[in-house]
Amino acid sequence: MSLEVVNLTGHLLIAMPNLTDPYFAKSVTYICTHSQDGAMGVMINRPTDMTYEVLFEKINLTLSNTHILQKPVLLGGPVQPERGFILHPFEAPPESSLEGASIEANSAENSQWDSSIIIGEHTSLTTSKDILEAVANDAGPQMMLLSLGYAGWTPGQLEAEIAQNSWLSVAPKTPQALHKILFETPHEAQLEAALAELGVNYAMLSDVAGHA
């Protein structure tokens, strides 16, 4: 299949060894949208020194869930680093039944949050403050990644970089496998966990083509 028609929405993007930019080297990015208009995603294995407690203090919210006070905020990417992005499993609004309904990626119609996109029917990216308020009150998603900023590509840029062997795309075999990598795997182990979906490790990447 030619790269021009590949949609990597919902894939994990792994930096290949020849991508030496320190910002992205050995990074794992979850692609949230990918179309002819470009692509965007959030890096999932770049913890910062900032904790949830500090970030929530900055936005005048007090965390009642003490278990996540010291959880690290992630560096999601170089675009809009002042903006928060929360990646979490998709949950339908309690008052809505989605049985028999078609959920389109990038649609917030069936989300319980004000500004949210649904990725592959199983994962969501939310940017509205209502989810932060819910998290502060221990009523938000039980599994989540909170990042500042995102990674973005202009039309055709990601395809060109993959053709240059800068990135390896990985499609997790199941939603459960994806969520385990995203939400349950320590950040320092996410790179190898993503590669394990292909049956390879980082040392083998120099012999692997950019798209899989």
PyMOL CGO cylinders between C-alpha atoms (Angstrom):
from pymol import cmd
from pymol.cgo import CYLINDER

trace = [
    CYLINDER, 0.00, 0.00, 0.00, 1.40, 3.39, -0.89, 0.3, 1, 1, 1, 1, 1, 1,
    CYLINDER, 1.40, 3.39, -0.89, 2.10, 5.86, 1.88, 0.3, 1, 1, 1, 1, 1, 1,
    CYLINDER, 2.10, 5.86, 1.88, -0.16, 8.44, 0.23, 0.3, 1, 1, 1, 1, 1, 1,
    CYLINDER, -0.16, 8.44, 0.23, -3.27, 6.52, 1.25, 0.3, 1, 1, 1, 1, 1, 1,
    CYLINDER, -3.27, 6.52, 1.25, -2.17, 5.15, 4.63, 0.3, 1, 1, 1, 1, 1, 1,
    CYLINDER, -2.17, 5.15, 4.63, -4.09, 6.47, 7.63, 0.3, 1, 1, 1, 1, 1, 1,
    CYLINDER, -4.09, 6.47, 7.63, -2.03, 6.13, 10.78, 0.3, 1, 1, 1, 1, 1, 1,
    CYLINDER, -2.03, 6.13, 10.78, -4.71, 7.37, 13.17, 0.3, 1, 1, 1, 1, 1, 1,
    CYLINDER, -4.71, 7.37, 13.17, -4.56, 5.22, 16.28, 0.3, 1, 1, 1, 1, 1, 1,
    CYLINDER, -4.56, 5.22, 16.28, -1.04, 3.96, 15.55, 0.3, 1, 1, 1, 1, 1, 1,
    CYLINDER, -1.04, 3.96, 15.55, 2.05, 4.34, 17.69, 0.3, 1, 1, 1, 1, 1, 1,
    CYLINDER, 2.05, 4.34, 17.69, 4.91, 6.15, 15.96, 0.3, 1, 1, 1, 1, 1, 1,
    CYLINDER, 4.91, 6.15, 15.96, 8.40, 5.15, 17.06, 0.3, 1, 1, 1, 1, 1, 1,
    CYLINDER, 8.40, 5.15, 17.06, 11.46, 7.25, 16.31, 0.3, 1, 1, 1, 1, 1, 1,
    CYLINDER, 11.46, 7.25, 16.31, 13.98, 5.25, 14.28, 0.3, 1, 1, 1, 1, 1, 1,
    CYLINDER, 13.98, 5.25, 14.28, 17.67, 5.26, 15.32, 0.3, 1, 1, 1, 1, 1, 1,
    CYLINDER, 17.67, 5.26, 15.32, 18.62, 7.65, 12.51, 0.3, 1, 1, 1, 1, 1, 1,
    CYLINDER, 18.62, 7.65, 12.51, 16.26, 10.30, 13.96, 0.3, 1, 1, 1, 1, 1, 1,
    CYLINDER, 16.26, 10.30, 13.96, 18.84, 11.96, 16.17, 0.3, 1, 1, 1, 1, 1, 1,
    CYLINDER, 18.84, 11.96, 16.17, 16.96, 15.15, 17.01, 0.3, 1, 1, 1, 1, 1, 1,
    CYLINDER, 16.96, 15.15, 17.01, 17.14, 15.02, 20.84, 0.3, 1, 1, 1, 1, 1, 1,
    CYLINDER, 17.14, 15.02, 20.84, 13.57, 16.24, 21.07, 0.3, 1, 1, 1, 1, 1, 1,
    CYLINDER, 13.57, 16.24, 21.07, 12.21, 13.14, 19.32, 0.3, 1, 1, 1, 1, 1, 1,
    CYLINDER, 12.21, 13.14, 19.32, 15.00, 10.57, 19.71, 0.3, 1, 1, 1, 1, 1, 1,
    CYLINDER, 15.00, 10.57, 19.71, 13.62, 7.27, 21.10, 0.3, 1, 1, 1, 1, 1, 1,
    CYLINDER, 13.62, 7.27, 21.10, 10.19, 8.85, 21.39, 0.3, 1, 1, 1, 1, 1, 1,
    CYLINDER, 10.19, 8.85, 21.39, 6.85, 7.07, 21.09, 0.3, 1, 1, 1, 1, 1, 1,
    CYLINDER, 6.85, 7.07, 21.09, 3.98, 9.17, 19.76, 0.3, 1, 1, 1, 1, 1, 1,
    CYLINDER, 3.98, 9.17, 19.76, 0.33, 8.19, 19.68, 0.3, 1, 1, 1, 1, 1, 1,
    CYLINDER, 0.33, 8.19, 19.68, -1.21, 9.47, 16.43, 0.3, 1, 1, 1, 1, 1, 1,
    CYLINDER, -1.21, 9.47, 16.43, -4.59, 11.03, 17.18, 0.3, 1, 1, 1, 1, 1, 1,
    CYLINDER, -4.59, 11.03, 17.18, -5.47, 12.28, 13.70, 0.3, 1, 1, 1, 1, 1, 1,
    CYLINDER, -5.47, 12.28, 13.70, -3.97, 11.66, 10.26, 0.3, 1, 1, 1, 1, 1, 1,
    CYLINDER, -3.97, 11.66, 10.26, -5.50, 12.79, 6.99, 0.3, 1, 1, 1, 1, 1, 1,
    CYLINDER, -5.50, 12.79, 6.99, -4.66, 14.67, 3.81, 0.3, 1, 1, 1, 1, 1, 1,
    CYLINDER, -4.66, 14.67, 3.81, -4.58, 17.79, 6.01, 0.3, 1, 1, 1, 1, 1, 1,
    CYLINDER, -4.58, 17.79, 6.01, -1.67, 16.49, 8.07, 0.3, 1, 1, 1, 1, 1, 1,
    CYLINDER, -1.67, 16.49, 8.07, -1.26, 14.63, 11.33, 0.3, 1, 1, 1, 1, 1, 1,
    CYLINDER, -1.26, 14.63, 11.33, -1.10, 15.28, 15.05, 0.3, 1, 1, 1, 1, 1, 1,
    CYLINDER, -1.10, 15.28, 15.05, -0.25, 13.16, 18.04, 0.3, 1, 1, 1, 1, 1, 1,
    CYLINDER, -0.25, 13.16, 18.04, 1.13, 13.26, 21.57, 0.3, 1, 1, 1, 1, 1, 1,
    CYLINDER, 1.13, 13.26, 21.57, 4.38, 11.75, 22.79, 0.3, 1, 1, 1, 1, 1, 1,
    CYLINDER, 4.38, 11.75, 22.79, 3.68, 9.25, 25.55, 0.3, 1, 1, 1, 1, 1, 1,
    CYLINDER, 3.68, 9.25, 25.55, 7.17, 8.53, 26.95, 0.3, 1, 1, 1, 1, 1, 1,
    CYLINDER, 7.17, 8.53, 26.95, 8.50, 12.00, 27.75, 0.3, 1, 1, 1, 1, 1, 1,
    CYLINDER, 8.50, 12.00, 27.75, 7.78, 12.66, 31.47, 0.3, 1, 1, 1, 1, 1, 1,
    CYLINDER, 7.78, 12.66, 31.47, 8.68, 16.14, 32.71, 0.3, 1, 1, 1, 1, 1, 1,
    CYLINDER, 8.68, 16.14, 32.71, 9.71, 17.34, 36.16, 0.3, 1, 1, 1, 1, 1, 1,
    CYLINDER, 9.71, 17.34, 36.16, 6.25, 18.85, 36.63, 0.3, 1, 1, 1, 1, 1, 1,
    CYLINDER, 6.25, 18.85, 36.63, 3.79, 16.83, 38.71, 0.3, 1, 1, 1, 1, 1, 1,
    CYLINDER, 3.79, 16.83, 38.71, 0.00, 16.78, 38.47, 0.3, 1, 1, 1, 1, 1, 1,
    CYLINDER, 0.00, 16.78, 38.47, -0.10, 18.58, 41.82, 0.3, 1, 1, 1, 1, 1, 1,
    CYLINDER, -0.10, 18.58, 41.82, 1.97, 21.49, 40.51, 0.3, 1, 1, 1, 1, 1, 1,
    CYLINDER, 1.97, 21.49, 40.51, 0.06, 21.75, 37.22, 0.3, 1, 1, 1, 1, 1, 1,
    CYLINDER, 0.06, 21.75, 37.22, -3.33, 21.72, 38.91, 0.3, 1, 1, 1, 1, 1, 1,
    CYLINDER, -3.33, 21.72, 38.91, -2.18, 24.40, 41.34, 0.3, 1, 1, 1, 1, 1, 1,
    CYLINDER, -2.18, 24.40, 41.34, -1.24, 26.54, 38.32, 0.3, 1, 1, 1, 1, 1, 1,
    CYLINDER, -1.24, 26.54, 38.32, -4.80, 26.28, 36.96, 0.3, 1, 1, 1, 1, 1, 1,
    CYLINDER, -4.80, 26.28, 36.96, -6.35, 26.87, 40.39, 0.3, 1, 1, 1, 1, 1, 1,
    CYLINDER, -6.35, 26.87, 40.39, -7.65, 23.35, 40.91, 0.3, 1, 1, 1, 1, 1, 1,
    CYLINDER, -7.65, 23.35, 40.91, -7.02, 21.19, 43.96, 0.3, 1, 1, 1, 1, 1, 1,
    CYLINDER, -7.02, 21.19, 43.96, -6.53, 17.48, 43.45, 0.3, 1, 1, 1, 1, 1, 1,
    CYLINDER, -6.53, 17.48, 43.45, -8.59, 15.38, 45.84, 0.3, 1, 1, 1, 1, 1, 1,
    CYLINDER, -8.59, 15.38, 45.84, -7.09, 12.19, 44.43, 0.3, 1, 1, 1, 1, 1, 1,
    CYLINDER, -7.09, 12.19, 44.43, -3.84, 11.94, 46.39, 0.3, 1, 1, 1, 1, 1, 1,
    CYLINDER, -3.84, 11.94, 46.39, -2.72, 8.89, 44.39, 0.3, 1, 1, 1, 1, 1, 1,
    CYLINDER, -2.72, 8.89, 44.39, -1.87, 11.01, 41.34, 0.3, 1, 1, 1, 1, 1, 1,
    CYLINDER, -1.87, 11.01, 41.34, -0.33, 14.05, 43.06, 0.3, 1, 1, 1, 1, 1, 1,
    CYLINDER, -0.33, 14.05, 43.06, 3.22, 13.07, 42.11, 0.3, 1, 1, 1, 1, 1, 1,
    CYLINDER, 3.22, 13.07, 42.11, 2.38, 11.60, 38.71, 0.3, 1, 1, 1, 1, 1, 1,
    CYLINDER, 2.38, 11.60, 38.71, 4.51, 13.33, 36.03, 0.3, 1, 1, 1, 1, 1, 1,
    CYLINDER, 4.51, 13.33, 36.03, 3.00, 15.55, 33.38, 0.3, 1, 1, 1, 1, 1, 1,
    CYLINDER, 3.00, 15.55, 33.38, 4.26, 14.55, 29.93, 0.3, 1, 1, 1, 1, 1, 1,
    CYLINDER, 4.26, 14.55, 29.93, 5.86, 16.59, 27.19, 0.3, 1, 1, 1, 1, 1, 1,
    CYLINDER, 5.86, 16.59, 27.19, 3.44, 15.89, 24.37, 0.3, 1, 1, 1, 1, 1, 1,
    CYLINDER, 3.44, 15.89, 24.37, 5.26, 17.82, 21.66, 0.3, 1, 1, 1, 1, 1, 1,
    CYLINDER, 5.26, 17.82, 21.66, 6.58, 21.20, 20.58, 0.3, 1, 1, 1, 1, 1, 1,
    CYLINDER, 6.58, 21.20, 20.58, 3.27, 22.68, 19.39, 0.3, 1, 1, 1, 1, 1, 1,
    CYLINDER, 3.27, 22.68, 19.39, 1.18, 24.68, 21.90, 0.3, 1, 1, 1, 1, 1, 1,
    CYLINDER, 1.18, 24.68, 21.90, 3.24, 23.60, 24.93, 0.3, 1, 1, 1, 1, 1, 1,
    CYLINDER, 3.24, 23.60, 24.93, 1.08, 25.81, 27.14, 0.3, 1, 1, 1, 1, 1, 1,
    CYLINDER, 1.08, 25.81, 27.14, -2.01, 23.71, 26.39, 0.3, 1, 1, 1, 1, 1, 1,
    CYLINDER, -2.01, 23.71, 26.39, -3.03, 20.50, 28.13, 0.3, 1, 1, 1, 1, 1, 1,
    CYLINDER, -3.03, 20.50, 28.13, -4.01, 17.31, 26.28, 0.3, 1, 1, 1, 1, 1, 1,
    CYLINDER, -4.01, 17.31, 26.28, -5.52, 14.33, 28.10, 0.3, 1, 1, 1, 1, 1, 1,
    CYLINDER, -5.52, 14.33, 28.10, -5.40, 10.91, 26.49, 0.3, 1, 1, 1, 1, 1, 1,
    CYLINDER, -5.40, 10.91, 26.49, -7.80, 8.39, 28.02, 0.3, 1, 1, 1, 1, 1, 1,
    CYLINDER, -7.80, 8.39, 28.02, -10.02, 5.42, 27.16, 0.3, 1, 1, 1, 1, 1, 1,
    CYLINDER, -10.02, 5.42, 27.16, -13.24, 6.41, 25.43, 0.3, 1, 1, 1, 1, 1, 1,
    CYLINDER, -13.24, 6.41, 25.43, -16.28, 6.38, 27.69, 0.3, 1, 1, 1, 1, 1, 1,
    CYLINDER, -16.28, 6.38, 27.69, -19.76, 7.18, 26.42, 0.3, 1, 1, 1, 1, 1, 1,
    CYLINDER, -19.76, 7.18, 26.42, -21.85, 9.68, 28.40, 0.3, 1, 1, 1, 1, 1, 1,
    CYLINDER, -21.85, 9.68, 28.40, -23.80, 7.80, 31.10, 0.3, 1, 1, 1, 1, 1, 1,
    CYLINDER, -23.80, 7.80, 31.10, -27.11, 9.11, 29.80, 0.3, 1, 1, 1, 1, 1, 1,
    CYLINDER, -27.11, 9.11, 29.80, -26.44, 8.03, 26.23, 0.3, 1, 1, 1, 1, 1, 1,
    CYLINDER, -26.44, 8.03, 26.23, -26.65, 4.60, 24.67, 0.3, 1, 1, 1, 1, 1, 1,
    CYLINDER, -26.65, 4.60, 24.67, -24.26, 4.04, 21.79, 0.3, 1, 1, 1, 1, 1, 1,
    CYLINDER, -24.26, 4.04, 21.79, -25.56, 0.57, 20.98, 0.3, 1, 1, 1, 1, 1, 1,
    CYLINDER, -25.56, 0.57, 20.98, -25.91, 0.28, 17.24, 0.3, 1, 1, 1, 1, 1, 1,
    CYLINDER, -25.91, 0.28, 17.24, -24.48, 3.76, 16.72, 0.3, 1, 1, 1, 1, 1, 1,
    CYLINDER, -24.48, 3.76, 16.72, -21.56, 4.53, 14.45, 0.3, 1, 1, 1, 1, 1, 1,
    CYLINDER, -21.56, 4.53, 14.45, -18.75, 6.41, 16.17, 0.3, 1, 1, 1, 1, 1, 1,
    CYLINDER, -18.75, 6.41, 16.17, -16.53, 8.34, 13.79, 0.3, 1, 1, 1, 1, 1, 1,
    CYLINDER, -16.53, 8.34, 13.79, -12.96, 9.19, 14.70, 0.3, 1, 1, 1, 1, 1, 1,
    CYLINDER, -12.96, 9.19, 14.70, -12.42, 12.88, 15.46, 0.3, 1, 1, 1, 1, 1, 1,
    CYLINDER, -12.42, 12.88, 15.46, -16.08, 13.35, 16.40, 0.3, 1, 1, 1, 1, 1, 1,
    CYLINDER, -16.08, 13.35, 16.40, -17.03, 14.72, 19.83, 0.3, 1, 1, 1, 1, 1, 1,
    CYLINDER, -17.03, 14.72, 19.83, -20.73, 14.04, 19.31, 0.3, 1, 1, 1, 1, 1, 1,
    CYLINDER, -20.73, 14.04, 19.31, -20.79, 11.04, 21.63, 0.3, 1, 1, 1, 1, 1, 1,
    CYLINDER, -20.79, 11.04, 21.63, -18.21, 12.24, 24.14, 0.3, 1, 1, 1, 1, 1, 1,
    CYLINDER, -18.21, 12.24, 24.14, -19.05, 13.23, 27.69, 0.3, 1, 1, 1, 1, 1, 1,
    CYLINDER, -19.05, 13.23, 27.69, -16.49, 16.06, 27.57, 0.3, 1, 1, 1, 1, 1, 1,
    CYLINDER, -16.49, 16.06, 27.57, -16.84, 19.48, 25.91, 0.3, 1, 1, 1, 1, 1, 1,
    CYLINDER, -16.84, 19.48, 25.91, -13.86, 19.18, 23.57, 0.3, 1, 1, 1, 1, 1, 1,
    CYLINDER, -13.86, 19.18, 23.57, -12.87, 15.64, 22.74, 0.3, 1, 1, 1, 1, 1, 1,
    CYLINDER, -12.87, 15.64, 22.74, -12.02, 13.50, 19.72, 0.3, 1, 1, 1, 1, 1, 1,
    CYLINDER, -12.02, 13.50, 19.72, -12.65, 9.77, 19.58, 0.3, 1, 1, 1, 1, 1, 1,
    CYLINDER, -12.65, 9.77, 19.58, -9.78, 7.74, 18.13, 0.3, 1, 1, 1, 1, 1, 1,
    CYLINDER, -9.78, 7.74, 18.13, -10.62, 4.34, 16.74, 0.3, 1, 1, 1, 1, 1, 1,
    CYLINDER, -10.62, 4.34, 16.74, -13.72, 3.96, 18.92, 0.3, 1, 1, 1, 1, 1, 1,
    CYLINDER, -13.72, 3.96, 18.92, -11.67, 3.03, 22.00, 0.3, 1, 1, 1, 1, 1, 1,
    CYLINDER, -11.67, 3.03, 22.00, -9.50, 6.03, 22.94, 0.3, 1, 1, 1, 1, 1, 1,
    CYLINDER, -9.50, 6.03, 22.94, -10.13, 9.76, 23.31, 0.3, 1, 1, 1, 1, 1, 1,
    CYLINDER, -10.13, 9.76, 23.31, -8.09, 12.95, 23.37, 0.3, 1, 1, 1, 1, 1, 1,
    CYLINDER, -8.09, 12.95, 23.37, -9.69, 15.71, 25.41, 0.3, 1, 1, 1, 1, 1, 1,
    CYLINDER, -9.69, 15.71, 25.41, -8.60, 19.32, 25.76, 0.3, 1, 1, 1, 1, 1, 1,
    CYLINDER, -8.60, 19.32, 25.76, -11.47, 20.98, 27.63, 0.3, 1, 1, 1, 1, 1, 1,
    CYLINDER, -11.47, 20.98, 27.63, -11.24, 22.11, 31.24, 0.3, 1, 1, 1, 1, 1, 1,
    CYLINDER, -11.24, 22.11, 31.24, -14.26, 20.06, 32.31, 0.3, 1, 1, 1, 1, 1, 1,
    CYLINDER, -14.26, 20.06, 32.31, -12.19, 16.88, 32.30, 0.3, 1, 1, 1, 1, 1, 1,
    CYLINDER, -12.19, 16.88, 32.30, -9.51, 18.55, 34.45, 0.3, 1, 1, 1, 1, 1, 1,
    CYLINDER, -9.51, 18.55, 34.45, -12.18, 19.61, 36.92, 0.3, 1, 1, 1, 1, 1, 1,
    CYLINDER, -12.18, 19.61, 36.92, -13.47, 16.04, 36.99, 0.3, 1, 1, 1, 1, 1, 1,
    CYLINDER, -13.47, 16.04, 36.99, -9.96, 14.70, 37.58, 0.3, 1, 1, 1, 1, 1, 1,
    CYLINDER, -9.96, 14.70, 37.58, -9.48, 17.19, 40.42, 0.3, 1, 1, 1, 1, 1, 1,
    CYLINDER, -9.48, 17.19, 40.42, -12.68, 15.87, 42.03, 0.3, 1, 1, 1, 1, 1, 1,
    CYLINDER, -12.68, 15.87, 42.03, -11.63, 12.23, 41.50, 0.3, 1, 1, 1, 1, 1, 1,
    CYLINDER, -11.63, 12.23, 41.50, -14.42, 11.83, 38.94, 0.3, 1, 1, 1, 1, 1, 1,
    CYLINDER, -14.42, 11.83, 38.94, -12.34, 11.74, 35.77, 0.3, 1, 1, 1, 1, 1, 1,
    CYLINDER, -12.34, 11.74, 35.77, -11.01, 8.81, 33.76, 0.3, 1, 1, 1, 1, 1, 1,
    CYLINDER, -11.01, 8.81, 33.76, -9.37, 6.11, 35.85, 0.3, 1, 1, 1, 1, 1, 1,
    CYLINDER, -9.37, 6.11, 35.85, -6.64, 5.73, 33.23, 0.3, 1, 1, 1, 1, 1, 1,
    CYLINDER, -6.64, 5.73, 33.23, -5.14, 8.80, 31.57, 0.3, 1, 1, 1, 1, 1, 1,
    CYLINDER, -5.14, 8.80, 31.57, -2.04, 10.55, 30.30, 0.3, 1, 1, 1, 1, 1, 1,
    CYLINDER, -2.04, 10.55, 30.30, -1.78, 14.32, 30.73, 0.3, 1, 1, 1, 1, 1, 1,
    CYLINDER, -1.78, 14.32, 30.73, 0.61, 16.08, 28.41, 0.3, 1, 1, 1, 1, 1, 1,
    CYLINDER, 0.61, 16.08, 28.41, 1.53, 19.64, 27.53, 0.3, 1, 1, 1, 1, 1, 1,
    CYLINDER, 1.53, 19.64, 27.53, 1.78, 20.33, 23.81, 0.3, 1, 1, 1, 1, 1, 1,
    CYLINDER, 1.78, 20.33, 23.81, 1.53, 18.03, 20.84, 0.3, 1, 1, 1, 1, 1, 1,
    CYLINDER, 1.53, 18.03, 20.84, 3.47, 16.92, 17.77, 0.3, 1, 1, 1, 1, 1, 1,
    CYLINDER, 3.47, 16.92, 17.77, 2.13, 18.10, 14.42, 0.3, 1, 1, 1, 1, 1, 1,
    CYLINDER, 2.13, 18.10, 14.42, 2.90, 17.42, 10.76, 0.3, 1, 1, 1, 1, 1, 1,
    CYLINDER, 2.90, 17.42, 10.76, 1.82, 19.45, 7.74, 0.3, 1, 1, 1, 1, 1, 1,
    CYLINDER, 1.82, 19.45, 7.74, 0.15, 17.70, 4.75, 0.3, 1, 1, 1, 1, 1, 1,
    CYLINDER, 0.15, 17.70, 4.75, 2.49, 15.05, 3.40, 0.3, 1, 1, 1, 1, 1, 1,
    CYLINDER, 2.49, 15.05, 3.40, 5.22, 15.73, 5.97, 0.3, 1, 1, 1, 1, 1, 1,
    CYLINDER, 5.22, 15.73, 5.97, 4.73, 12.58, 8.03, 0.3, 1, 1, 1, 1, 1, 1,
    CYLINDER, 4.73, 12.58, 8.03, 4.54, 10.42, 4.90, 0.3, 1, 1, 1, 1, 1, 1,
    CYLINDER, 4.54, 10.42, 4.90, 7.81, 11.94, 3.67, 0.3, 1, 1, 1, 1, 1, 1,
    CYLINDER, 7.81, 11.94, 3.67, 9.53, 11.38, 7.01, 0.3, 1, 1, 1, 1, 1, 1,
    CYLINDER, 9.53, 11.38, 7.01, 8.41, 7.74, 7.08, 0.3, 1, 1, 1, 1, 1, 1,
    CYLINDER, 8.41, 7.74, 7.08, 9.74, 7.31, 3.53, 0.3, 1, 1, 1, 1, 1, 1,
    CYLINDER, 9.74, 7.31, 3.53, 13.08, 8.67, 4.83, 0.3, 1, 1, 1, 1, 1, 1,
    CYLINDER, 13.08, 8.67, 4.83, 13.02, 5.92, 7.49, 0.3, 1, 1, 1, 1, 1, 1,
    CYLINDER, 13.02, 5.92, 7.49, 12.65, 8.40, 10.37, 0.3, 1, 1, 1, 1, 1, 1,
    CYLINDER, 12.65, 8.40, 10.37, 9.64, 6.68, 11.91, 0.3, 1, 1, 1, 1, 1, 1,
    CYLINDER, 9.64, 6.68, 11.91, 8.24, 3.20, 12.40, 0.3, 1, 1, 1, 1, 1, 1,
    CYLINDER, 8.24, 3.20, 12.40, 4.47, 2.91, 12.73, 0.3, 1, 1, 1, 1, 1, 1,
    CYLINDER, 4.47, 2.91, 12.73, 2.97, 0.24, 14.95, 0.3, 1, 1, 1, 1, 1, 1,
    CYLINDER, 2.97, 0.24, 14.95, -0.69, -0.77, 15.02, 0.3, 1, 1, 1, 1, 1, 1,
    CYLINDER, -0.69, -0.77, 15.02, -1.40, -2.49, 18.36, 0.3, 1, 1, 1, 1, 1, 1,
    CYLINDER, -1.40, -2.49, 18.36, -3.17, -5.79, 17.84, 0.3, 1, 1, 1, 1, 1, 1,
    CYLINDER, -3.17, -5.79, 17.84, -6.10, -5.03, 20.17, 0.3, 1, 1, 1, 1, 1, 1,
    CYLINDER, -6.10, -5.03, 20.17, -7.53, -2.03, 22.06, 0.3, 1, 1, 1, 1, 1, 1,
    CYLINDER, -7.53, -2.03, 22.06, -6.49, -3.81, 25.26, 0.3, 1, 1, 1, 1, 1, 1,
    CYLINDER, -6.49, -3.81, 25.26, -2.89, -4.03, 24.05, 0.3, 1, 1, 1, 1, 1, 1,
    CYLINDER, -2.89, -4.03, 24.05, -2.92, -0.35, 23.13, 0.3, 1, 1, 1, 1, 1, 1,
    CYLINDER, -2.92, -0.35, 23.13, -4.33, 0.73, 26.48, 0.3, 1, 1, 1, 1, 1, 1,
    CYLINDER, -4.33, 0.73, 26.48, -1.80, -1.41, 28.34, 0.3, 1, 1, 1, 1, 1, 1,
    CYLINDER, -1.80, -1.41, 28.34, 1.02, 0.38, 26.51, 0.3, 1, 1, 1, 1, 1, 1,
    CYLINDER, 1.02, 0.38, 26.51, -0.52, 3.82, 26.96, 0.3, 1, 1, 1, 1, 1, 1,
    CYLINDER, -0.52, 3.82, 26.96, -1.77, 3.69, 30.52, 0.3, 1, 1, 1, 1, 1, 1,
    CYLINDER, -1.77, 3.69, 30.52, -0.22, 0.75, 32.39, 0.3, 1, 1, 1, 1, 1, 1,
    CYLINDER, -0.22, 0.75, 32.39, 3.35, 0.53, 31.14, 0.3, 1, 1, 1, 1, 1, 1,
    CYLINDER, 3.35, 0.53, 31.14, 6.07, 2.64, 32.84, 0.3, 1, 1, 1, 1, 1, 1,
    CYLINDER, 6.07, 2.64, 32.84, 7.24, 5.42, 30.52, 0.3, 1, 1, 1, 1, 1, 1,
    CYLINDER, 7.24, 5.42, 30.52, 10.78, 4.05, 30.34, 0.3, 1, 1, 1, 1, 1, 1,
    CYLINDER, 10.78, 4.05, 30.34, 9.38, 0.73, 29.06, 0.3, 1, 1, 1, 1, 1, 1,
    CYLINDER, 9.38, 0.73, 29.06, 6.86, 2.05, 26.52, 0.3, 1, 1, 1, 1, 1, 1,
    CYLINDER, 6.86, 2.05, 26.52, 9.30, 2.05, 23.61, 0.3, 1, 1, 1, 1, 1, 1,
    CYLINDER, 9.30, 2.05, 23.61, 10.11, -1.64, 23.94, 0.3, 1, 1, 1, 1, 1, 1,
    CYLINDER, 10.11, -1.64, 23.94, 6.47, -2.47, 24.72, 0.3, 1, 1, 1, 1, 1, 1,
    CYLINDER, 6.47, -2.47, 24.72, 5.35, -0.83, 21.47, 0.3, 1, 1, 1, 1, 1, 1,
    CYLINDER, 5.35, -0.83, 21.47, 8.07, -2.63, 19.50, 0.3, 1, 1, 1, 1, 1, 1,
    CYLINDER, 8.07, -2.63, 19.50, 7.02, -5.93, 21.06, 0.3, 1, 1, 1, 1, 1, 1,
    CYLINDER, 7.02, -5.93, 21.06, 3.76, -5.61, 19.12, 0.3, 1, 1, 1, 1, 1, 1,
    CYLINDER, 3.76, -5.61, 19.12, 5.90, -6.19, 16.02, 0.3, 1, 1, 1, 1, 1, 1,
    CYLINDER, 5.90, -6.19, 16.02, 8.06, -8.86, 17.61, 0.3, 1, 1, 1, 1, 1, 1,
    CYLINDER, 8.06, -8.86, 17.61, 11.21, -6.72, 17.44, 0.3, 1, 1, 1, 1, 1, 1,
    CYLINDER, 11.21, -6.72, 17.44, 13.37, -4.74, 19.84, 0.3, 1, 1, 1, 1, 1, 1,
    CYLINDER, 13.37, -4.74, 19.84, 15.15, -1.43, 19.49, 0.3, 1, 1, 1, 1, 1, 1,
    CYLINDER, 15.15, -1.43, 19.49, 18.48, -3.02, 18.61, 0.3, 1, 1, 1, 1, 1, 1,
    CYLINDER, 18.48, -3.02, 18.61, 16.88, -4.55, 15.51, 0.3, 1, 1, 1, 1, 1, 1,
    CYLINDER, 16.88, -4.55, 15.51, 15.45, -1.30, 14.14, 0.3, 1, 1, 1, 1, 1, 1,
    CYLINDER, 15.45, -1.30, 14.14, 18.32, -0.48, 11.80, 0.3, 1, 1, 1, 1, 1, 1,
    CYLINDER, 18.32, -0.48, 11.80, 17.16, -3.40, 9.64, 0.3, 1, 1, 1, 1, 1, 1,
    CYLINDER, 17.16, -3.40, 9.64, 13.46, -2.49, 9.71, 0.3, 1, 1, 1, 1, 1, 1,
    CYLINDER, 13.46, -2.49, 9.71, 11.67, -0.35, 7.11, 0.3, 1, 1, 1, 1, 1, 1,
    CYLINDER, 11.67, -0.35, 7.11, 9.76, 2.70, 8.31, 0.3, 1, 1, 1, 1, 1, 1,
    CYLINDER, 9.76, 2.70, 8.31, 6.25, 1.36, 7.87, 0.3, 1, 1, 1, 1, 1, 1,
    CYLINDER, 6.25, 1.36, 7.87, 4.80, -1.81, 9.29, 0.3, 1, 1, 1, 1, 1, 1,
]
cmd.load_cgo(trace, "trace")
